[in-house]
Amino acid sequence: MNSNPDSSRKNEELSWLEQLQRNSWEPEVIISGIILAFLFAFPSRVYEFAAFLIQEAGVNSMLSWLILIYLTAIISVFKIFFVVHLALRFMWAGLLGLSYAFPKGVIQERLFKTGQGYDYQQPDSMVLRLERICSSTFAFPVSLSIIFLIITLYLGILVAVYLWLDFTFIQIYLFFMITLLVFALLMMTKKKTKFKSWYFTSIVSSISAIYQSNIGKWYSIGYILLIFILAAPIIVTDVRDFTLFFNERNMLSHEVEWPAKNLYFESDHNAGKRFPRAFLANEAVEGQHLRLGIARYEGDQKMMEIIKRDFSSSLDSLGWHELNQTADLHRIYMNDSLISVNGWAKFRLAGAGQRVYQSLLDVSFLAPGRYQIRVEKLMLRDPLFGSDTDLRVLENWSVFEFIKL
């Protein structure tokens, strides 16, 4: 008595699933379009988030840079995935229209003789073949998205622990690499453990196994590698100039020779972006004074206390001014002439909410022309594997030019 209702319900479920499969192109196109619109707007937010971690949270520059590259790589890879999917759907729509307009396909007698006698593909078969390719291309990122989500949550926990327990970058990096090594060893062992049984029956492993067994394991791996290679130029573009946020190093030669105006002048700057180092209101300066801004870094406060406690004699030998706030870690030069700074004011910039120091410098004595501003900064070298901390002066912490009118 109960077999018929169960059989009927099963048939209804199969019919419903088949109907969804036949019409899958509609949600595929809609979802791909929405995700792409989001992904193309998101990289700048990731960039600002990584800069925020350094300046406001005091996260190590290298750790923030690795987080930026990781998140940018995810976004770029998914950009490629969904662009490829939409491109394939565009081709599929064209073939679908072709199959409707010319359902019989090729009429051999109407071709030039050189084109006759060949076994041309039928429009219907091409549509069905491309339909399967489109559907599989859309489903492929699903397994990767789950993997990326798990890794991202794990990295978020590590960063939280890093800030809470005040770990060093080396400590958190070694811990992360050890966990990856342990996971790799667990997966490589031939013994069927509970962990392996759980992992291989998960949705991530199941999707991957479906692709490998139906498409080919080497083809699947090659496809992923190809996507990452195509995404590489996008990643490089999206992380450009982020090394300027590396507070503990001098500017590189190409950064000094070819400076980006938007990183040094408010007039060329996007209000929602952060300044990495020193900056001015405008490249062209009029009047008697110049308003100079300095980006504040949270990690400088702890470092300044260590310098005052352990390196007072070094400060005297350098002829450095008294350290009352982190802005005093900087020394300003104009064309290699030391400029006196009469105090620093604290401000929070609109848009990005960045905390900065600002001061007015007297430029009344300057004749019209082009001048260079160079900012030196006191910095402690981070100890690695037990080495001693030492004091150093970054002579080219920030270098750029302005025009006196």
C-alpha positions in Angstrom: 0.0 0.0 0.0 2.8 2.4 0.9 5.0 1.5 -2.1 2.9 3.5 -4.6 3.0 6.8 -2.8 6.7 6.4 -2.2 7.3 5.6 -5.8 5.2 8.5 -6.9 7.0 10.9 -4.6 10.4 9.6 -5.9 9.3 10.1 -9.5 8.1 13.6 -8.7 11.5 14.4 -7.0 13.3 13.1 -10.1 11.1 15.1 -12.4 11.6 18.2 -10.3 15.4 17.7 -10.4 15.4 17.1 -14.1 13.4 20.3 -14.6 15.9 22.3 -12.5 18.8 20.8 -14.4 17.3 21.8 -17.8 16.7 25.4 -16.6 19.9 25.7 -14.6 21.3 28.3 -17.1 18.9 31.0 -15.7 20.2 31.0 -12.1 23.7 30.4 -13.3 23.8 33.6 -15.4 22.1 35.7 -12.7 24.4 34.4 -9.9 27.5 34.9 -12.0 26.6 38.4 -12.9 25.8 39.4 -9.3 29.0 37.8 -8.0 31.2 39.5 -10.7 29.7 42.9 -9.9 30.6 42.3 -6.3 34.1 41.0 -7.0 35.1 43.9 -9.2 34.2 46.4 -6.5 35.7 44.4 -3.6 39.6 44.5 -4.2 39.9 48.1 -3.0 38.2 47.2 0.2 40.6 44.3 0.8 43.5 46.7 0.1 42.3 49.2 2.7 41.6 46.4 5.2 45.2 45.2 5.0 46.4 48.7 5.4 44.1 49.1 8.4 45.6 46.0 10.0 49.0 47.6 9.9 48.2 51.2 10.8 45.4 50.8 13.3 45.7 47.2 14.7 49.5 47.0 14.7 49.7 43.8 12.7 53.1 43.0 11.3 53.6 44.3 7.7 54.6 41.0 6.2 51.5 39.2 7.8 49.2 41.9 6.4 50.8 41.7 3.0 50.3 37.9 3.0 46.7 38.4 4.0 46.2 40.9 1.2 47.8 38.6 -1.4 45.7 35.6 -0.2 42.4 37.5 -0.3 43.2 39.2 -3.6 44.2 35.8 -5.1 40.8 34.4 -4.1 38.9 37.4 -5.6 41.0 37.3 -8.8 40.6 33.5 -9.2 36.8 33.8 -8.9 36.7 36.7 -11.3 38.4 34.4 -13.9 36.0 31.5 -13.1 32.8 33.6 -13.6 34.1 35.6 -16.5 34.9 32.2 -18.3 31.4 30.9 -17.3 29.6 34.0 -18.7 31.7 33.8 -21.9 30.8 30.2 -22.4 27.1 31.0 -21.7 27.4 33.7 -24.4 28.6 31.1 -26.9 25.9 28.7 -25.7 23.2 31.3 -26.4 24.6 31.8 -29.9 24.6 28.1 -30.6 21.1 27.8 -29.2 19.8 30.5 -31.6 21.7 28.8 -34.4 20.0 25.4 -33.6 16.6 27.1 -33.6 17.2 29.0 -36.9 18.8 26.0 -38.7 17.7 22.8 -37.0 18.8 20.6 -39.9 22.4 21.8 -39.6 24.7 21.7 -42.6 23.2 21.1 -46.1 26.1 19.5 -48.0 24.8 20.2 -51.5 24.8 24.0 -50.9 28.5 24.1 -49.9 31.5 24.8 -52.1 32.9 21.5 -53.3 36.0 21.9 -51.1 33.8 21.9 -48.1 31.6 18.9 -49.0 31.9 15.4 -47.8 32.9 16.2 -44.2 31.1 15.1 -41.1 29.9 18.4 -39.6 28.6 18.6 -36.1 24.8 19.1 -35.6 23.6 22.3 -33.8 21.7 20.3 -31.2 24.7 18.2 -30.3 26.9 21.3 -30.0 24.4 23.0 -27.7 24.1 20.0 -25.5 27.9 19.6 -25.3 28.4 23.2 -24.5 25.6 23.1 -21.9 27.4 20.4 -20.0 30.6 22.4 -20.2 28.9 25.6 -18.9 27.2 23.7 -16.0 30.4 22.0 -14.9 32.4 25.3 -15.2 29.9 27.0 -12.9 29.9 24.2 -10.4 33.7 24.0 -10.2 34.2 27.0 -8.0 31.8 25.6 -5.4 34.4 23.2 -3.9 37.1 25.9 -4.0 34.8 28.4 -2.2 34.3 26.0 0.7 38.0 25.4 0.9 38.8 29.1 0.8 36.1 29.8 3.4 37.6 27.3 5.9 41.1 28.6 5.3 39.9 32.2 5.7 38.2 31.4 9.0 41.4 29.7 10.2 43.5 32.7 9.2 41.1 35.0 11.0 41.4 33.0 14.2 45.3 33.1 13.9 45.3 36.8 13.4 43.0 37.3 16.5 45.3 35.1 18.6 48.3 37.0 17.2 46.9 40.3 18.4 45.5 39.0 21.7 48.6 37.2 22.9 51.1 39.6 21.2 52.8 36.9 19.2 55.6 37.7 16.7 55.1 37.2 13.0 57.7 34.3 13.0 55.8 32.5 15.8 52.4 32.7 14.0 53.9 31.8 10.6 55.7 28.7 12.0 52.5 27.6 13.7 50.5 28.0 10.4 53.2 26.0 8.4 53.3 23.3 11.1 49.5 22.8 10.9 49.7 22.6 7.1 52.4 20.0 7.4 50.4 17.9 9.9 47.4 18.0 7.6 49.5 16.9 4.6 51.0 14.0 6.6 47.5 12.9 7.8 46.3 12.9 4.2 49.4 11.1 2.8 49.2 8.2 5.2 47.8 4.9 3.9 45.9 4.1 7.1 42.2 4.8 6.9 41.7 7.1 9.9 38.5 8.7 11.2 39.8 12.1 10.0 40.4 10.8 6.4 37.0 9.1 6.4 35.3 12.4 7.5 37.2 14.5 5.0 36.8 12.2 1.9 33.0 12.0 2.6 32.7 15.8 2.9 31.1 17.9 0.2 34.5 19.4 -0.7 36.1 16.1 -1.4 33.0 14.7 -3.1 32.9 17.5 -5.6 36.6 17.2 -6.3 36.2 13.4 -6.8 33.3 13.9 -9.2 35.4 16.2 -11.3 38.5 14.1 -11.2 36.7 10.8 -12.0 34.6 12.3 -14.9 36.9 14.9 -16.4 40.3 13.5 -15.4 42.5 14.2 -12.4 45.3 15.9 -14.4 42.9 17.9 -16.4 41.2 19.2 -13.2 44.6 20.2 -11.7 45.7 21.8 -15.0 42.5 23.8 -15.2 43.0 25.2 -11.7 46.6 26.0 -12.4 45.6 27.8 -15.6 43.0 29.9 -13.7 45.7 30.9 -11.2 48.1 31.8 -14.0 45.5 34.0 -15.7 44.7 35.6 -12.3 48.4 36.5 -11.6 48.4 39.8 -13.5 45.2 40.9 -11.7 46.8 40.1 -8.3 49.9 42.1 -9.1 47.8 45.1 -10.2 45.6 44.9 -7.1 48.5 44.8 -4.6 50.6 47.5 -6.3 52.3 50.0 -4.0 51.2 48.2 -0.9 54.9 47.8 0.2 54.8 51.5 1.0 52.8 50.5 4.1 55.8 48.5 5.3 56.6 50.9 8.1 59.9 49.3 9.0 61.8 49.8 5.8 63.1 52.6 3.5 61.4 53.4 0.2 62.7 51.4 -2.7 64.6 53.2 -5.5 61.7 52.9 -8.0 59.3 54.3 -5.5 61.5 57.4 -5.0 62.2 57.8 -8.7 58.5 57.3 -9.9 56.3 58.3 -7.0 52.5 57.9 -7.2 50.9 61.3 -6.7 47.7 59.9 -5.2 49.8 58.6 -2.3 51.5 62.0 -1.4 49.0 64.7 -2.3 45.4 65.1 -0.9 44.3 66.9 -4.1 45.0 63.7 -6.1 43.9 61.3 -3.4 40.7 59.3 -3.0 39.0 60.3 0.2 38.3 56.6 1.1 42.0 55.6 0.8 44.8 55.7 3.3 48.1 57.5 3.1 51.1 55.2 3.7 53.7 57.7 4.8 54.1 61.5 4.6 51.8 63.7 2.5 50.9 67.3 1.5 47.6 69.0 0.7 48.8 69.9 -2.8 51.8 69.4 -5.0 52.0 73.2 -5.6 52.4 75.2 -2.4 51.5 78.9 -2.1 52.0 81.2 0.9 54.3 81.2 3.9 53.6 77.7 5.3 53.4 74.1 4.1 51.0 71.6 5.8 52.8 68.3 6.2 50.9 65.1 7.3 52.4 61.9 8.7 50.6 58.6 8.8 50.3 57.1 12.3 51.2 53.5 13.0 49.9 51.7 16.1 53.0 49.6 16.5 55.1 52.7 16.9 53.9 53.4 20.4 55.3 50.2 21.9 58.5 50.7 19.9 58.9 54.3 21.1 58.7 53.2 24.7 61.5 50.6 24.1 63.7 53.2 22.4 63.3 55.6 25.3 64.1 52.9 27.9 66.9 51.0 26.2 68.5 53.4 23.7 68.7 56.8 25.4 72.4 57.1 24.8 71.9 56.3 21.1 69.4 59.1 20.9 71.9 61.5 22.3 74.6 60.5 19.8 72.1 61.0 17.0 71.1 64.4 18.3 67.5 63.4 18.1 64.8 65.5 19.7 62.8 64.4 22.7 60.3 61.6 22.1 56.9 62.6 23.5 54.6 61.0 20.9 55.1 58.7 17.9 55.3 61.6 15.5 58.6 62.5 17.2 60.1 59.3 15.7 60.3 61.3 12.5 62.7 64.0 11.4 62.0 66.3 8.4 64.5 67.4 5.8 64.0 69.8 2.9 66.6 69.4 0.2 68.8 67.7 2.9 68.4 70.7 5.3 66.9 69.8 8.7 63.6 71.5 9.3 62.4 72.5 12.7 58.9 71.2 13.6 56.9 73.2 16.1 54.7 70.4 17.4 52.4 67.9 15.8 48.5 68.0 15.9 46.4 64.8 15.9 43.6 64.4 13.3 41.4 61.7 11.8 40.9 62.0 8.1 37.4 61.9 6.6 36.5 58.8 4.5 39.1 56.3 5.6 39.1 57.5 9.2 42.8 57.3 9.2 44.7 58.8 12.2 47.5 61.2 11.2 49.8 63.8 12.6 50.0 67.2 10.9 52.2 70.2 11.3 52.9 73.6 9.6 56.4 74.1 8.2 57.7 77.5 7.4 58.6 77.8 3.7 58.7 81.6 3.5 62.5 81.5 2.8 62.1 79.3 -0.2 62.4 80.8 -3.7 59.9 79.5 -6.4 61.0 76.1 -7.7 60.9 72.4 -7.0 62.0 71.0 -3.7 62.4 67.6 -2.1 60.9 66.5 1.3 62.7 63.6 2.9 61.5 62.1 6.2 63.8 60.1 8.4 62.4 57.7 11.0 63.7 55.9 14.1 62.9 52.2 13.9 63.8 49.0 15.8 64.9 46.0 13.9 62.7 43.0 14.7 64.6 40.3 16.5 64.5 36.9 14.6 65.2 33.6 16.4 66.6 35.3 19.5 68.8 37.9 17.9 69.2 41.3 19.6 67.0 44.2 18.8 69.0 47.2 17.4 68.1 50.8 16.7 68.4 52.1 13.2 67.5 55.3 11.3 65.5 54.9 8.1 67.0 57.8 6.1 64.5 57.5 3.2 61.3 56.5 5.0 59.4 59.0 2.8 60.8 60.9 -0.1 58.9 63.1 -2.6 58.9 66.5 -4.3 56.7 69.6 -4.2 56.6 72.9 -6.1 56.9 76.3 -4.4 55.0 78.9 -6.3 
